[in-house]
Amino acid sequence: MKLIHNAAEVVTVATHDRIETHEQAAVLVEDGTVEAVGPSDELTRSYPPETVDVAIDAGGKTVVPGFVDPHTHAVFAGDRSNEFEAKLAGKTYQEIRDDGGGILRTVRSTREASTDQLVDLLLEQLDVMLAHGTTTAEVKSGYGLETETELRMLKAIEIADDEHPIDLVATFLGAHDVPPESNTESYVDDVVESQIPAVADQGIAEFCDVFCETGVFDIEQSRRVLEAGRDHGLMPKVHADELSHLGGTQLAADVGAASADHLLYSTEDDAEALSEADVSPVLLPGTAFSLGVEYADAQQFLDAGAPVAVATDLNPNCYSQSMGFAVSLACIGMGMTPARALGAATSNAARAIGRDDGPGEITPGSPADIAILDAPSHAHVPYNFGVNNVETVLKDGVIVHD
């Protein structure tokens, strides 16, 4: 039994439209789950700190649900820091891609890496994510662009999931780009006819994603990939409206996707369509920050009643493992309140990856995935931007970072 007591604030639930907090509160944890949340003086009378297995004095600190990162490309090989300099010099994403950089550069490095190397590289990313309070994360394949490497990436995710405290949710993203040895139509055939059946047989991935974007996969090609994935038991996800308003958001609504992600160019009509179709909008403010472009319009999704989620988009082109930084950008760049941004990074994020059964909240019966912040309130996550104020992390009631 563990007791986190004397906390200045405990955030039990945060969503897109409400937040529940308790001041001078305590959290009782038993057998990996939250047993009780209440006033610290009451819980410490019933469970004196000296009588429990572990007592954590959180005086002056804030206790929040462990962050859920619903969109990452955390397994990859190679480095693209020189592309950061190219962007600063004025080159666009598409210009870098046309010069042989971007996704295809990472594909070359990832294809050359062994499965063991991919596991080690992923574990390094996860260590940093954990230290910043993430306890559940989605991880995509997509830097193989052929069956063998895509399967190895998914296997690396499975191995890392077994070895690391962070719970991982695997997504197949074979339709991330078109490999140089193919053309778009032929490659879509390969994804649909070879890669998706092999991924389904492997049984690791839960979702099938597609980069629906001008110059990559158009609406009908994307629809074909998503429907083939769904026919093989993989829930659709869509990279939508990141670089242009192609219509990927409407596609996500049409196919009943779990989420539509990026949405920088989405409209009010798109937001309404997602809300009506019960599709989670996942906004990635770090992407806009790294590209130097306008942020997604979070308010139009909130106005539509959609459960907005926030993610890091960790990848070689958006190199941040910190959900706290994503929350800061959600507030500063997209105008979200600290409460809404925290909800977008916890319970709403869990919903976007099919984990709406407890992760992302601190309530009786939920898994004890908890981050203790060296800060007096949840508002300090975005307010104190650029630093990591996560002090202690529990996963299933076990202290995994301190």
HELIX and SHEET records of a PDB file:
HELIX    1   1 SER A   40  SER A   46  1                                   7    
HELIX    2   2 PRO A   49  THR A   51  5                                   3    
HELIX    3   3 SER A   81  LEU A   88  1                                   8    
HELIX    4   4 TYR A   93  ASP A   98  1                                   6    
HELIX    5   5 ILE A  103  GLU A  112  1                                  10    
HELIX    6   6 THR A  115  ALA A  131  1                                  17    
HELIX    7   7 THR A  147  GLU A  163  1                                  17    
HELIX    8   8 THR A  184  ASP A  190  1                                   7    
HELIX    9   9 VAL A  191  GLN A  195  3                                   5    
HELIX   10  10 ILE A  196  GLN A  202  1                                   7    
HELIX   11  11 ILE A  219  ASP A  231  1                                  13    
HELIX   12  12 GLY A  248  VAL A  255  1                                   8    
HELIX   13  13 GLU A  268  ALA A  277  1                                  10    
HELIX   14  14 PRO A  285  LEU A  291  1                                   7    
HELIX   15  15 ALA A  298  ASP A  303  1                                   6    
HELIX   16  16 MET A  323  ILE A  332  1                                  10    
HELIX   17  17 PRO A  338  ALA A  344  1                                   7    
HELIX   18  18 SER A  347  ALA A  352  1                                   6    
HELIX   19  19 HIS A  380  TYR A  383  1                                   4    
SHEET    1   A 4 THR A  33  PRO A  39  0                                        
SHEET    2   A 4 ILE A  19  GLU A  30 -1                                        
SHEET    3   A 4 LYS A   2  ALA A  14 -1                                        
SHEET    4   A 4 VAL A  54  ASP A  57  1                                        
SHEET    1   B 7 THR A  33  PRO A  39  0                                        
SHEET    2   B 7 ILE A  19  GLU A  30 -1                                        
SHEET    3   B 7 LYS A   2  ALA A  14 -1                                        
SHEET    4   B 7 THR A  62  PRO A  65  1                                        
SHEET    5   B 7 ILE A 370  LEU A 373 -1                                        
SHEET    6   B 7 VAL A 390  LYS A 395 -1                                        
SHEET    7   B 7 VAL A 398  HIS A 401 -1                                        
SHEET    1   C 8 PHE A  67  ASP A  69  0                                        
SHEET    2   C 8 THR A 134  LYS A 140  1                                        
SHEET    3   C 8 ASP A 167  ALA A 175  1                                        
SHEET    4   C 8 PHE A 207  CYS A 212  1                                        
SHEET    5   C 8 MET A 235  ALA A 240  1                                        
SHEET    6   C 8 SER A 259  HIS A 262  1                                        
SHEET    7   C 8 SER A 280  LEU A 283  1                                        
SHEET    8   C 8 ALA A 309  VAL A 310  1                                        
END                                                                             
